[in-house]
Every structure is written in structure tokens, then in C-alpha cells.
Amino acid sequence: MSIQEQDSAGAPARASLLNDPKARGLFYQATLIIALVAFGWFIVSNTVENLERQNIASGFGFLQNTAGFGIIQALVDYTETSSYGQAILVGFFNTLLVAVIGIFLATIIGFVVGIARLSNNWVISRLAYCYVELIRNVPLLLQIFFWYFAVLRAVPGKRDKWSFLFDTFHLNIAGLRGPQPIFEEGSGIIGWALVLAIVLAFAVARWSRKRQEATGQQFPVFLTGLGLIIGLPLIAYLIAGMPMHFNYPEFVETGPMLRRGFTLGSGFNLIPEFLALTLALSIYTAAFIAEIVRAGIQAVSHGQSEAAHALGLRNGPTLRLVIIPQAMRVIIPPLTSQYLNLTKNSSLAVAIAFPDLVSVGGTVLNQTGQAIEIIGIWMFVYLTLSLLTSGFMNWYNQRMALVER
């Protein structure tokens, strides 16, 4: 006879809800949710009450008002008569431009330096080591100041220039100038040809991977993709009657001793604030990526290299075809964190007056006093960019993961 308590029907008595772990867990979770909702309601109602007491308007209606200030770099149409919403949109695109270019450059530099850290050449490995230790131990803000105040202020003034690449690009204290493409009627076919070329390049890469798994034969994927991306738009450009020309920078000289500088509206101009911020972010983040790449390569068993060499592969193909693909499974997760850090660190642009989202939003905040709305926009934009980056990298990480048979 069991000593467990039984009811009148002989069945074991049910335990009290207070002693049921499942019921207790549900109770604690419900209590926490109710407390969070109540706290949020208190914060919102208290904020609205304080704003009404101080006669401060709330809501996002101010985004339709005229901004009244200029922005030195805008990727979309913007004038001083544009709205605050358009100004914030300009800042968002500037932030996105810095993040995309910075991630691209940091990835290339980081992989090169990370591989150089493991080079058998003592000079190359020591140079890479010094780069990593120097760059990652100097605060990013100081590096931004270095590029902006020390490097880019040492270039020629507005009435002079440094020219390079067959006198096509020019650098002075006003920024980097180069030829600006002007698209004419019918040039849309070039863009569609580029999209088609990218799709075909991915299709060729996928086909070549399956072909190599089935036959062991390699296919020149990189050269084929590069040929598609360059060749198809070029063919479309010729077929459409060359509906595009370049507006080259014009440097006006009125005499041997008097130079007036570049003509406004000639060519494109990358302002020094953009150059300093992009260089600092790329070089700083690349130092951390280099260490991630080095650790990922070292995580691959040395037997993989020995097996590849036994099959007759040289060091270059061994690294590219055997080591790096396996190391990527270790590299990708921490690499995602560095991409997120670079995107969020771009907000330091306010220190050198580059018109990114935070800088433009700060100007709008000072003029309108809509602090809560502006900060909410900042939080929403950076949260969205971070989630999109994390989602893409997680998808790529799943593609690189080992597939169990």
C-alpha cells in the first residue's frame, strides 16, 4: 500500500497549484508581463502629461514643416525649403552609405591583414601584427580626428589639387572629385542588364558548386561572374545607343599665378568629412576582423592543409578552396558583431559635422524641440539596420554550416 495520499475513488490526489512548476512559471511570466505593461503605461502617460504642462507639441507632424537649413552632402533631392522629414531621410541615406562602404572596405582589409598575420614571411606577419595592435588600441574617435584634422587638412587648398589616375580624380581640402555619370533617356536598360548579370553570376556560382561536388572539376566562377557583371551592361550600353556620358570636374585657371578652383556642379565630390569617417571606420573595424579571420583559420585542423598539399594543391588554392570555406563557419558569428559595431559607430560622424542621421536629427531636434520623436527615430533606424544585418548574416551562416548526411 503506497503512502501517497489518495482520494475517495482510490486515485492519487493532485498536487497544489502552488507546488506545480508549470503553473508557477506561467504565473510568474504573466505577473512580469503585467508589470512591464503597467510600467510602460506609466512612462507614456507621465511623459504626455509633462509635455502638455510645458506646452510642447507631441507627434510627428513637425516632419512636414520646412527645415530651413542646408546639408553639405545629399544623395536625394534636398534644399533649404525641403521638409524636416526629407532632411532626416538625407541623413539616413548618408548613414547607410557610410555603413555599406565601410563594411565592404573593412572586410577586404581585415581578411588581407588576418591572412598576413599567419604568413611565413617575418616582415609581413610583423607588419600585420603592428597594424592590429596599434589600430585597435587607439580610440575610434581619435582616429576620426586624425584622418580629418591631420591627414585631410594637409592636402592642397581649394585653389589647388592633387591629380591621379590619368588626371581623372582630384583631391584637395574640399574633397575628392571625379567624373559623374549622367544618365539619359533609355539608360534604364543598363540597370536591368546589371541586375540580370548579378542574377546570372549567382546562378553560375550555384551550378559550378554542384558540378564540382559531382565531378570534382573546378569552374572559373570569379572570372565568369566578373565578365557577366561588366560585359552585359556594356553590351546594353552599346545597343541602347550609349545613353550615358560623364561630367568631368573642371578646374578653372585664369592665369599662371591665379587659380579659382573647380567649377561648381562639375563632376562628383566626396566631402572630406565623408572620407575621414569612412577611412577611420574601415581601418578600425578591419583590425578586429583581422583577428577574427586569424582565429578562424587557426581553428581549422592542420591536417586539412597537409591533405591538400598531398593532393598537389599549392598554398594559394589550399587557402582559397580548403581552409577559408571551413574557417568561415567560425568567422561569420563574430564578424556579424563587427558589422553591427561599424554601423552604430557611424554615429560618431557628429564629431566632424558629417550629415549622418544623428547629426541631421540633432539639428532638427534643436530647431523643433521634439526630443522624444527624434530619439525614437534614431532608435528605430539603428534597430532596423542591426536586425536586417543580423538576419542576412544568420542566413549566410546557415548556408555555410555543415550539412549532415
MOWO-V893658 format. One record per residue. N is the residue number from 1. RES is the residue in one small letter. PSI is psi as a letter, one per 40 degrees, with the letter a starting at -180 (NA if undefined). Layout:
BEGIN
n = (N:N)
res = (RES:RES)
psi = (PSI:PSI)
END
This chain:
BEGIN
n = (1:2:3:4:5:6:7:8:9:10:11:12:13:14:15:16:17:18:19:20:21:22:23:24:25:26:27:28:29:30:31:32:33:34:35:36:37:38:39:40:41:42:43:44:45:46:47:48:49:50:51:52:53:54:55:56:57:58:59:60:61:62:63:64:65:66:67:68:69:70:71:72:73:74:75:76:77:78:79:80:81:82:83:84:85:86:87:88:89:90:91:92:93:94:95:96:97:98:99:100:101:102:103:104:105:106:107:108:109:110:111:112:113:114:115:116:117:118:119:120:121:122:123:124:125:126:127:128:129:130:131:132:133:134:135:136:137:138:139:140:141:142:143:144:145:146:147:148:149:150:151:152:153:154:155:156:157:158:159:160:161:162:163:164:165:166:167:168:169:170:171:172:173:174:175:176:177:178:179:180:181:182:183:184:185:186:187:188:189:190:191:192:193:194:195:196:197:198:199:200:201:202:203:204:205:206:207:208:209:210:211:212:213:214:215:216:217:218:219:220:221:222:223:224:225:226:227:228:229:230:231:232:233:234:235:236:237:238:239:240:241:242:243:244:245:246:247:248:249:250:251:252:253:254:255:256:257:258:259:260:261:262:263:264:265:266:267:268:269:270:271:272:273:274:275:276:277:278:279:280:281:282:283:284:285:286:287:288:289:290:291:292:293:294:295:296:297:298:299:300:301:302:303:304:305:306:307:308:309:310:311:312:313:314:315:316:317:318:319:320:321:322:323:324:325:326:327:328:329:330:331:332:333:334:335:336:337:338:339:340:341:342:343:344:345:346:347:348:349:350:351:352:353:354:355:356:357:358:359:360:361:362:363:364:365:366:367:368:369:370:371:372:373:374:375:376:377:378:379:380:381:382:383:384:385:386:387:388:389:390:391:392:393:394:395:396:397:398:399:400:401:402:403:404:405)
res = (m:s:i:q:e:q:d:s:a:g:a:p:a:r:a:s:l:l:n:d:p:k:a:r:g:l:f:y:q:a:t:l:i:i:a:l:v:a:f:g:w:f:i:v:s:n:t:v:e:n:l:e:r:q:n:i:a:s:g:f:g:f:l:q:n:t:a:g:f:g:i:i:q:a:l:v:d:y:t:e:t:s:s:y:g:q:a:i:l:v:g:f:f:n:t:l:l:v:a:v:i:g:i:f:l:a:t:i:i:g:f:v:v:g:i:a:r:l:s:n:n:w:v:i:s:r:l:a:y:c:y:v:e:l:i:r:n:v:p:l:l:l:q:i:f:f:w:y:f:a:v:l:r:a:v:p:g:k:r:d:k:w:s:f:l:f:d:t:f:h:l:n:i:a:g:l:r:g:p:q:p:i:f:e:e:g:s:g:i:i:g:w:a:l:v:l:a:i:v:l:a:f:a:v:a:r:w:s:r:k:r:q:e:a:t:g:q:q:f:p:v:f:l:t:g:l:g:l:i:i:g:l:p:l:i:a:y:l:i:a:g:m:p:m:h:f:n:y:p:e:f:v:e:t:g:p:m:l:r:r:g:f:t:l:g:s:g:f:n:l:i:p:e:f:l:a:l:t:l:a:l:s:i:y:t:a:a:f:i:a:e:i:v:r:a:g:i:q:a:v:s:h:g:q:s:e:a:a:h:a:l:g:l:r:n:g:p:t:l:r:l:v:i:i:p:q:a:m:r:v:i:i:p:p:l:t:s:q:y:l:n:l:t:k:n:s:s:l:a:v:a:i:a:f:p:d:l:v:s:v:g:g:t:v:l:n:q:t:g:q:a:i:e:i:i:g:i:w:m:f:v:y:l:t:l:s:l:l:t:s:g:f:m:n:w:y:n:q:r:m:a:l:v:e:r)
psi = (h:i:e:h:i:i:a:d:e:e:i:i:h:i:i:i:d:d:e:h:d:d:d:d:d:d:d:d:d:d:d:d:d:d:d:d:d:d:d:d:d:d:d:d:d:d:d:d:d:d:d:d:d:e:f:h:i:i:i:e:d:e:e:e:i:h:d:e:i:i:h:e:h:h:e:i:h:h:i:e:e:i:i:d:d:d:d:d:d:d:d:d:d:d:d:d:d:d:d:d:d:d:d:d:d:d:d:d:d:d:d:d:d:d:d:d:d:e:i:e:h:d:d:d:d:d:d:d:d:d:d:d:d:d:d:e:e:h:i:d:d:d:d:d:d:d:d:d:d:d:d:e:e:e:i:i:a:d:e:a:i:h:i:i:g:f:f:d:i:i:h:a:e:e:a:h:i:i:h:h:h:h:h:a:h:e:e:d:d:d:d:d:d:d:d:d:d:d:d:d:d:d:d:d:d:d:d:d:d:d:d:d:d:d:e:e:h:i:h:g:d:d:d:d:d:d:d:d:d:d:d:d:d:d:d:d:d:d:d:e:f:f:f:h:i:h:h:i:h:h:h:h:h:e:i:d:e:h:h:e:a:i:h:h:e:h:i:i:h:h:i:d:d:d:d:d:d:d:d:d:d:d:d:d:d:d:d:d:d:d:d:d:d:d:d:d:d:d:e:h:h:d:d:d:d:d:d:d:d:d:e:e:h:i:d:d:d:d:d:d:d:d:d:d:d:d:d:d:d:d:d:d:d:d:d:d:d:d:d:d:d:d:d:d:e:e:e:e:d:d:d:e:f:h:g:a:d:d:d:d:d:d:d:d:d:d:d:d:e:g:d:d:d:d:d:d:d:d:d:d:d:d:d:d:d:d:d:d:d:d:d:d:d:d:d:d:d:d:d:e:i:h:h:h:NA)
END
